[in-house]
Amino acid sequence: MLFRGLLRLSATPAARARALSSSAPPTVRPLHLLLYQYVDDAVEKRQPYRANHLGHARASIDRGELLLGGALANPVDGGVLIFTAGAAAERFAETDPYVLNGIVTSWTVREWSVVVGSLKVPPVAPFVPSYEWQRVEPGCPPLPAGLDVEMPLDGGHQRARIPQQWQLSVFVDKGYMRHQVTRKTTISDLRAVAARHMGVPLERISLAMGAKQLDDGDTVESAGLFSKEADLRVVVREEA
């Protein structure tokens, strides 16, 4: 369906029920350059913030985002940092002490199509679904089934999110219990659905994730049910 220059896809419940598997190698992805323009006399002016800036960089390295970085020389009028993903580069700049304290006067993120080199780039991290739109990085492993996917027709970044409403499917003794849920649906709501489905009193029903019993106040979002649906169990206590 065309919508404001986008191709938007939404999986059906049947498609969500099918597990995704792929043996194809991941697509080679571009890297991303974070380009800094420095204030005049940056070498002197950056000193009070340099330790925090370097700590900020090391934390990004530990997350597998920043690959290389440093200032330009002769003159020191800018910097170049190489990231595995564009969103990571943007987050870095927005919270970098050099940017926040005026050492960086302007910055931009550019996609860099690398065709030769010996640098071993770590694989793209899997997409972690949420109920907000998030950018899907090039070369990302296959997306989980059932997401809303937005594909700009102008070649812009692909985005995905958990649908605002989706069908929860849990196997119980009398077959599958299916119910349309949102991020705000509570465990208490689902207990009531399970009790009606199984024809037993509500007080005998609990929901568990592995060995952990879920609290009534938990929600579909806080319990992470979209990604952990297969681990959800309906527990029926024996009558006293």
Residue pairs with C-beta under 8 A, 6 or more apart in sequence:
1 7
1 8
2 153
5 152
5 153
5 154
6 150
6 151
6 152
6 153
7 150
7 151
7 152
7 153
8 148
8 149
8 150
8 151
9 148
9 149
9 150
9 151
10 148
10 149
10 163
11 145
11 146
11 147
13 146
13 166
13 167
13 169
13 178
15 145
15 146
16 145
16 146
16 166
16 167
17 145
17 169
18 145
19 145
20 142
20 143
20 144
20 145
22 141
22 142
26 123
26 124
26 139
26 140
26 141
27 138
27 139
28 139
29 124
29 137
29 138
29 139
30 111
30 112
30 113
30 114
30 138
31 67
31 82
31 83
31 84
31 111
31 112
31 114
31 121
32 82
32 83
32 84
32 85
32 86
32 88
32 89
32 109
32 110
32 111
32 112
33 80
33 81
33 82
33 83
33 89
33 109
33 110
33 111
33 112
34 69
34 79
34 80
34 81
34 82
34 83
34 89
34 92
34 93
34 107
34 108
34 109
35 78
35 79
35 80
35 107
35 108
35 109
35 110
36 78
36 79
36 80
36 81
36 93
36 98
36 104
36 106
36 107
37 77
37 78
37 104
37 105
37 106
37 107
38 46
38 71
38 76
38 77
38 78
38 79
38 103
38 104
38 105
39 45
39 102
39 103
39 104
39 105
42 71
42 76
42 77
42 103
43 76
45 102
45 103
46 53
46 98
46 103
48 101
49 97
49 98
49 101
49 103
52 97
53 96
53 97
53 98
56 92
56 95
56 96
56 97
57 66
57 69
57 81
57 92
60 66
60 83
60 88
60 92
61 67
63 88
64 84
64 122
64 125
65 83
65 84
65 85
65 88
65 89
65 92
66 81
66 82
66 83
66 84
66 88
66 92
67 82
67 83
67 84
67 119
67 121
68 81
68 82
68 119
69 79
69 80
69 81
69 82
70 79
70 80
70 81
71 78
71 79
72 78
72 79
72 80
79 104
81 89
81 92
82 112
83 89
83 92
83 109
84 121
84 122
84 124
84 137
85 124
85 137
86 109
86 111
86 135
86 137
86 157
87 134
87 135
87 137
89 109
90 109
93 99
93 104
93 107
93 109
96 104
97 103
98 104
99 107
123 139
123 141
124 137
124 138
124 139
124 140
124 141
125 140
126 140
126 141
127 134
127 136
127 137
127 140
127 141
127 143
127 144
127 160
128 134
129 144
129 147
129 160
129 161
129 162
129 226
129 227
130 161
130 162
131 161
131 162
131 164
131 183
131 221
132 161
133 150
133 159
133 160
133 161
134 159
134 160
134 161
135 157
135 158
135 159
136 143
136 149
136 157
136 158
136 159
136 160
143 149
143 160
144 226
144 227
146 162
146 163
146 166
146 226
147 160
147 161
147 162
147 163
148 160
148 161
148 162
148 163
149 158
149 159
149 160
150 158
150 159
150 160
151 158
152 158
162 183
162 226
164 182
164 183
165 180
165 181
165 182
166 180
166 181
166 226
167 178
167 179
167 180
167 181
168 178
168 179
168 180
168 181
168 190
168 220
168 225
168 229
168 232
169 176
169 177
169 178
169 229
170 176
170 177
170 194
170 229
170 232
170 233
170 234
171 177
172 194
172 197
172 198
172 234
173 198
173 236
174 197
174 198
177 193
177 194
177 197
177 198
177 234
179 190
179 193
181 190
181 220
181 225
182 220
183 219
183 220
183 221
184 219
184 220
184 221
185 219
185 220
186 216
186 217
186 218
186 219
186 220
187 207
187 214
187 215
187 216
187 217
187 218
187 219
187 223
188 216
188 217
190 207
190 220
191 202
191 205
191 206
191 207
191 216
192 202
194 205
194 207
194 234
195 201
195 202
195 204
195 205
198 205
198 234
198 236
200 236
204 236
204 237
204 239
205 234
205 235
205 236
205 237
206 213
206 214
206 234
206 235
206 237
207 213
207 214
207 232
207 233
207 234
207 235
208 214
208 232
208 233
208 235
209 223
209 228
209 231
209 232
209 233
210 231
213 235
214 223
220 226
225 232
